[in-house]
Structures are given as C-alpha cells and as structure tokens.
Amino acid sequence: MSPESEADTPGESALPGTLPDALRAELVAFRRDLHMHPELGNQEFRTTAAIKERLERAGLKPRVLPIGTGLVCDIGTGTDSGQWSGGPRMLALRADIDALPIPDTKSECAYRSQVPDRAHACGHDVHTTVVLGTGLVLAALHEQGLLPRPVRLVFQPAEEVLPGGAADAIEGGALDGVRRILAVHCDPRVDAGKIGLRVGPITSACDRLEIALNGPGGHTARPHLTTDLVTAAARVATDVPPLVARRVDSRSGLALTWGRIESGHAPNVIPQHAELAGTVRCLDLDAWRQAPDLVMGAIDEIADLYRAKSEITYVRGVPPVVNEVTSTELLQAAMVARRGTDAVEGTEQSLGGEDFSWYLEHVPGAMARLGVRPPGERTVRDLHQGDFDVDEHAITVGVEMFTAAALIDAVQ
C-alpha cells in the first residue's frame, strides 16, 4: 500500500522531528524487507542484524541482548552503560520483532513473505520500523543539540511466545535507567493517521492450555467396555468453557477458547489418546489469578464423568497491559501536537494478550493502538490472518508521534 495514501496533517504545534521524504521512503522499504523475511520468536537473527546495521550506520551503539536476538540502543546518554546522571531518567520505546507461524496468503503483493508458513501478520514489522525510524530521527536531533533527555530503543524478541520475550529483555537490562516506556500496536480497525488510546487496561491476560486425555481404547461397537475418548474430548471442549465462565464474575471476561483438538485415526477404533489446546483470556487481574485452579478443576470434573484420565499443562502467559495515566496523556499530547485532536480516539479493552505488560510491572508506561486501516476501506484485514497488511502511512505517524513524545517528556 502506498505511504502517501493520506496526506500529512499539521498538528496544533510545531515540533522538530518530522520525517524527511528520503527517510520516509527508506523506512517503507525497510518494513517491506522485514515483511518478506519473517522470523519466529528467538530466531530473529536476520532481523536483529538488519536493525543493528542501520543504527550503527547512524553512529549509534546498539547492544544485542544476551539471548542473541533483540537489541537495545541508547540515544543521547553519552555513555555505553545507558545510565544518566541523576538516576533513571530515560524514556524507552519498545518494539517487538518476531513473526507468526502462519502462511502469507496475499496473492498480489510484491513484498509478501518469502518464507513458507511464516508471516508478519500482527504488524511487528511496522512496530520495529516505527521505533527504528524514531531512533534515526532522534539521533539527528541529538547531533543538533535538540534532544534534552536520553531515549532508549528496545527491540524485543519473541512477543508471540508465551510468557513472552519481554522477560528476557528486562533480564538483559532493557529497563536499567528507564523511568517510562511507550509502545504501539497496529490496529486494523483504526484509520491510518489516527491512534486509539485508553487509560487503564487496554489488553487482557492470556495463558496457554494443553490437555492430554487418555484411556484404554477399544472397538466402536463396544464403547461401554472402554473409555469413549472422542466423546470425552468433545465434552471437555464444549462443556468446560461455559462451566468456567459461570464460576467467576461475568464482568471479568474470562474466556477459554480452543485452537486445536486431535484424536483417533480410524472410524471403528476408539482411540487411547486425545489432545486439546487453547488459550485462557481474562480482562480482570484478580480473576486471572484464580484462572488456573478454576480451569483445571473444571477439566478434571468433565473428564472424570467419562472415565478419562487428564494431564493438564497450564502455561502462565501475560497479565493485562494497564496504561498508566501520565504515560497515556504523553502519547495523547504527542499525537495532538503532530496531527490535531481529531487524530486521537478512544478504544476498548481487547481480549488479546501482549507481553508489554511485563515492563509495566517495573516502570509506568502506556501502549497506543496505531491505526493501519486505509481511510475509507471497509474490509478489515484482521490481526493473525494470512492476508494482513497495513497502510504504510502509519509508519510516518508512529515515528512522528514517538519523536514528539520524547521531546514533550523531556520538559515534563
């Protein structure tokens, strides 16, 4: 899609840090290159190298995380350690760099994925390009003496791998010397040129659930002599989600959804093994803390009714992303400065999970929903679908919002 699909709109105040045409075109090309070469979580070696090379070319000193993928880069500190005199003063900007294990189904697209069954179907290539572009603009401002306070860029691996690569980034020092952190996430329901914001929870908790059901198996002519494992699996799949939902406050939004169910090989053989896998999502932090016991108890109850033995693997994922007030106001002020008040709209809490939440366990911060829908387009190319794509004007919007946020934050 064309990066010129929406003309730049002046904001309410003039700030340095707008994108020159040459850099705008370079960033679109960089995003398309990432889109053609998606890499899964903790395998983002090419992506990490591409980011590192471009930052070094700008005279910066990025540091690859100890796990081997992902990196951090400080701008304006004057030190390699990332520390700033007077304590933790830095604003951090975070991007996630991994892709999804699904095929790219865009039939007519010059930059569709060249890697089978791999796609940037969640917009991480856009997040990465936005933070990279912001770093390049801020580096230029720093050289001109126009960056009053240091900024850290955080390019995090493995956001799609529960419990998320944020923990590895934090352990690798990503938050050392940081006082606030900001992020964006592509939103195909919001027009390019706008962002969606809310104070408080903006995403939900997300855990992963895997179940193995076992029984002796047998002939389909005599299910009464064995464990009818297919029926047991079907009842777990259909009965457990509503059972769990009735055991918590309905306002908590606790939802169990299956993504995989497998059992059997022949029509006349009752199998000995069945597997189910899915996710547990929750809007409320207290209900999320109760979720493992509730879910596992309900599974055991239903499995016992059909004499199936259950083995449950419950993988804790991420808590909700809870936008802090001042950080949300900073994103709003930055967007208004660049695009005007009409460029900010309210947004609802999503049932999607995001490991950006782990950073917010340590420092205040906020995430904005970055509009990527071409204005006027009614068809929504939703996240985690093979045909997902964006209006690349969103890259310019994200970069200029983040640069404005860095400059406004410096005077607060």
ABEGO torsion letter per residue (X at the ends): XBAAABBBBBBABBBBGBBBAAAAAAAAAAAAAAAABBBBBGABAAAAAAAAAAAAAAGBBBBBBAAGBEBBBBBGAGBAAGBBBGEBABBBBBBBABBBBBBBABABBAABBABBGBBBAAGAAAAAAAAAAAAAAAAAAAAAGABABBBBBBBBBGAABOAEAAAAAAAAGAABGBABBBBBBBBAABBBGBBBBBBEBABBBBBBBBBBBBBAEEBAABAAABBBAAAAAAAAAAAAAAAAAAABBAAAGBBBBBABBBBEABAABBBABBBBBBBBBBABAAAAAAAAAAAAAAAAAAAAAAGBBBBBBBBBBBBBBBBBAAAAAAAAAAAAAAAEAAABBBBBBBABBBAAAAAAAABBBBBBBBBABBBGBABBBBBGBAABBBBAAAAAAAAAAAAAAAAAAAAX
